[in-house]
Amino acid sequence: MKNIVVGVGNLLFKDESVGILASKYMEANYEFEGDLEIIEGGTLGFKLMTYFQEYDNVIIMDTVSIEDEVGSLYRLPSDVLLGMGQYRKTAHEVEIVEMLEIVSVLDSHANVVIIGIVPEDIVSVEIGLTQTIEDKFEDFITQGIKEIVSIGVKAKRVDNKSVKQVAQELIGSYNGEHLSRIPNEEDTTWN
């Protein structure tokens, strides 16, 4: 069985980054035993079709545009997503559902599940989650890990990096706090 976790979103728009940060957080804090790939999918959109066709299980970590309390968590299997017209509010949400509609007529395609969280702010241009979503982040990760375990992959916690640490290691900034140097930047001191 080929399995993949895809963190979807955009790092530049507050809570829209939650899926990407979740994928990086899992890589930083967990070891997995079994066939599992974790990728940062960004706003892949139509390129997701490749994953829907080549993998047995696709777990997407993302925001969901559902009228509910901010921070509410959802597990949305593909059959539920296909019936949710109101879900399609952001460009990548539209593309995810459209890709599911296309592959649903094929003989074989992945079992697709979205682990989603209702965002507070996906409009402000700033790297970092809102406090509400940051407070719910561990619950979001727990749901993702439960989904991974449900497909037969073992997960073991090996570190306790915070979402802030993960973001700063990835991009050097989080909610206005910046590292003194860019991550992985080589020493460019002139002698």
SULSULGI-V717748 format. One record per residue. RES is the residue in three letters. SS is DSSP state (@ for helix, = for strand, . for the rest). PHI is phi as a letter, one per 30 degrees, with the letter a starting at -180 (none if undefined). D_CENTER is the distance of its C-alpha to the mean C-alpha in Angstrom with 1 decimal. Layout:
res=RES ss=SS phi=PHI d_center=D_CENTER
res=RES ss=SS phi=PHI d_center=D_CENTER
This chain:
res=MET ss=. phi=none d_center=20.9
res=LYS ss=. phi=c d_center=18.1
res=ASN ss== phi=b d_center=14.6
res=ILE ss== phi=b d_center=11.3
res=VAL ss== phi=c d_center=7.6
res=VAL ss== phi=c d_center=5.7
res=GLY ss== phi=d d_center=2.6
res=VAL ss== phi=c d_center=4.5
res=GLY ss=. phi=k d_center=6.8
res=ASN ss=. phi=b d_center=9.8
res=LEU ss=. phi=d d_center=10.8
res=LEU ss=. phi=d d_center=14.2
res=PHE ss== phi=b d_center=13.8
res=LYS ss=@ phi=h d_center=13.4
res=ASP ss=@ phi=d d_center=10.9
res=GLU ss=@ phi=d d_center=9.3
res=SER ss=@ phi=d d_center=7.7
res=VAL ss=@ phi=e d_center=6.0
res=GLY ss=@ phi=d d_center=2.2
res=ILE ss=@ phi=d d_center=4.4
res=LEU ss=@ phi=d d_center=6.5
res=ALA ss=@ phi=d d_center=5.1
res=SER ss=@ phi=d d_center=5.4
res=LYS ss=@ phi=d d_center=8.5
res=TYR ss=@ phi=d d_center=9.6
res=MET ss=@ phi=d d_center=9.8
res=GLU ss=@ phi=d d_center=11.7
res=ALA ss=@ phi=d d_center=13.9
res=ASN ss=@ phi=c d_center=14.8
res=TYR ss== phi=b d_center=15.0
res=GLU ss== phi=c d_center=17.2
res=PHE ss== phi=b d_center=16.8
res=GLU ss== phi=c d_center=20.0
res=GLY ss=. phi=k d_center=19.8
res=ASP ss=. phi=d d_center=18.4
res=LEU ss=. phi=b d_center=14.7
res=GLU ss== phi=c d_center=12.9
res=ILE ss== phi=b d_center=9.5
res=ILE ss== phi=b d_center=8.6
res=GLU ss== phi=c d_center=7.1
res=GLY ss== phi=d d_center=7.6
res=GLY ss== phi=h d_center=8.4
res=THR ss=. phi=c d_center=10.4
res=LEU ss=. phi=e d_center=11.7
res=GLY ss=@ phi=h d_center=13.2
res=PHE ss=@ phi=d d_center=16.2
res=LYS ss=@ phi=d d_center=15.5
res=LEU ss=@ phi=d d_center=13.1
res=MET ss=@ phi=e d_center=16.5
res=THR ss=@ phi=e d_center=17.2
res=TYR ss=@ phi=d d_center=14.5
res=PHE ss=@ phi=d d_center=15.7
res=GLN ss=@ phi=c d_center=19.2
res=GLU ss=@ phi=c d_center=19.0
res=TYR ss=. phi=c d_center=17.0
res=ASP ss=. phi=d d_center=18.1
res=ASN ss== phi=b d_center=14.9
res=VAL ss== phi=b d_center=11.5
res=ILE ss== phi=c d_center=8.7
res=ILE ss== phi=c d_center=5.9
res=MET ss== phi=c d_center=3.2
res=ASP ss== phi=a d_center=4.6
res=THR ss== phi=d d_center=8.0
res=VAL ss=. phi=b d_center=11.0
res=SER ss=. phi=d d_center=14.4
res=ILE ss=. phi=b d_center=16.6
res=GLU ss=. phi=d d_center=19.8
res=ASP ss=. phi=a d_center=19.4
res=GLU ss=. phi=d d_center=19.4
res=VAL ss=. phi=e d_center=16.8
res=GLY ss=. phi=j d_center=14.5
res=SER ss=. phi=d d_center=15.3
res=LEU ss== phi=c d_center=12.9
res=TYR ss== phi=b d_center=13.0
res=ARG ss== phi=c d_center=12.9
res=LEU ss== phi=c d_center=13.6
res=PRO ss== phi=d d_center=15.2
res=SER ss=@ phi=e d_center=16.1
res=ASP ss=@ phi=d d_center=19.7
res=VAL ss=@ phi=d d_center=18.8
res=LEU ss=@ phi=e d_center=16.5
res=LEU ss=. phi=d d_center=19.5
res=GLY ss=. phi=c d_center=21.7
res=MET ss=. phi=c d_center=19.7
res=GLY ss=@ phi=d d_center=21.1
res=GLN ss=@ phi=d d_center=20.2
res=TYR ss=@ phi=d d_center=16.4
res=ARG ss=. phi=d d_center=16.8
res=LYS ss=. phi=c d_center=16.9
res=THR ss=. phi=c d_center=14.7
res=ALA ss=@ phi=e d_center=15.2
res=HIS ss=@ phi=d d_center=12.0
res=GLU ss=@ phi=d d_center=12.4
res=VAL ss=@ phi=e d_center=16.0
res=GLU ss=@ phi=d d_center=15.2
res=ILE ss=@ phi=d d_center=12.9
res=VAL ss=@ phi=d d_center=15.8
res=GLU ss=@ phi=d d_center=18.4
res=MET ss=@ phi=d d_center=17.2
res=LEU ss=@ phi=d d_center=17.3
res=GLU ss=@ phi=d d_center=20.8
res=ILE ss=@ phi=d d_center=22.0
res=VAL ss=@ phi=d d_center=21.0
res=SER ss=. phi=d d_center=22.2
res=VAL ss=. phi=d d_center=25.8
res=LEU ss=. phi=d d_center=25.5
res=ASP ss=. phi=d d_center=27.1
res=SER ss=. phi=b d_center=24.1
res=HIS ss=. phi=a d_center=20.4
res=ALA ss=. phi=d d_center=17.4
res=ASN ss== phi=d d_center=16.6
res=VAL ss== phi=c d_center=13.4
res=VAL ss== phi=b d_center=11.6
res=ILE ss== phi=c d_center=9.0
res=ILE ss== phi=c d_center=8.1
res=GLY ss== phi=b d_center=8.4
res=ILE ss== phi=b d_center=9.9
res=VAL ss=. phi=d d_center=12.8
res=PRO ss=. phi=d d_center=12.7
res=GLU ss=. phi=c d_center=15.9
res=ASP ss=. phi=b d_center=16.0
res=ILE ss=. phi=c d_center=14.2
res=VAL ss=. phi=c d_center=17.5
res=SER ss=. phi=d d_center=18.7
res=VAL ss=. phi=c d_center=18.4
res=GLU ss== phi=a d_center=17.5
res=ILE ss=. phi=d d_center=15.1
res=GLY ss=. phi=k d_center=14.1
res=LEU ss=. phi=d d_center=13.0
res=THR ss=. phi=d d_center=15.9
res=GLN ss=@ phi=d d_center=17.7
res=THR ss=@ phi=d d_center=17.0
res=ILE ss=@ phi=d d_center=13.2
res=GLU ss=@ phi=d d_center=13.9
res=ASP ss=@ phi=d d_center=16.3
res=LYS ss=@ phi=c d_center=14.0
res=PHE ss=@ phi=d d_center=11.2
res=GLU ss=@ phi=d d_center=13.0
res=ASP ss=@ phi=d d_center=13.4
res=PHE ss=@ phi=d d_center=9.7
res=ILE ss=@ phi=d d_center=9.4
res=THR ss=@ phi=e d_center=12.7
res=GLN ss=@ phi=d d_center=11.7
res=GLY ss=@ phi=d d_center=9.1
res=ILE ss=@ phi=d d_center=12.0
res=LYS ss=@ phi=e d_center=14.5
res=GLU ss=@ phi=d d_center=13.0
res=ILE ss=@ phi=d d_center=13.1
res=VAL ss=@ phi=d d_center=16.6
res=SER ss=@ phi=d d_center=17.6
res=ILE ss=. phi=c d_center=17.5
res=GLY ss=. phi=j d_center=19.8
res=VAL ss=. phi=c d_center=17.8
res=LYS ss== phi=d d_center=19.0
res=ALA ss== phi=b d_center=17.0
res=LYS ss== phi=b d_center=18.9
res=ARG ss== phi=d d_center=18.1
res=VAL ss=. phi=b d_center=19.8
res=ASP ss=. phi=a d_center=19.0
res=ASN ss=. phi=b d_center=18.4
res=LYS ss=. phi=d d_center=16.8
res=SER ss=. phi=d d_center=15.7
res=VAL ss=@ phi=d d_center=12.6
res=LYS ss=@ phi=d d_center=15.4
res=GLN ss=@ phi=d d_center=16.7
res=VAL ss=@ phi=d d_center=13.4
res=ALA ss=@ phi=d d_center=13.1
res=GLN ss=@ phi=d d_center=16.9
res=GLU ss=@ phi=d d_center=16.9
res=LEU ss=@ phi=d d_center=14.4
res=ILE ss=@ phi=b d_center=16.1
res=GLY ss=. phi=i d_center=19.1
res=SER ss== phi=b d_center=18.5
res=TYR ss== phi=a d_center=17.1
res=ASN ss=. phi=h d_center=18.7
res=GLY ss=. phi=i d_center=21.8
res=GLU ss== phi=c d_center=22.4
res=HIS ss== phi=c d_center=22.7
res=LEU ss=. phi=d d_center=23.5
res=SER ss=. phi=d d_center=27.1
res=ARG ss=. phi=b d_center=26.0
res=ILE ss=. phi=d d_center=23.2
res=PRO ss=. phi=e d_center=21.2
res=ASN ss=. phi=i d_center=22.9
res=GLU ss=. phi=d d_center=25.6
res=GLU ss=. phi=d d_center=28.9
res=ASP ss=. phi=d d_center=32.0
res=THR ss=. phi=c d_center=33.7
res=THR ss=. phi=d d_center=36.7
res=TRP ss=. phi=d d_center=40.0
res=ASN ss=. phi=c d_center=43.0
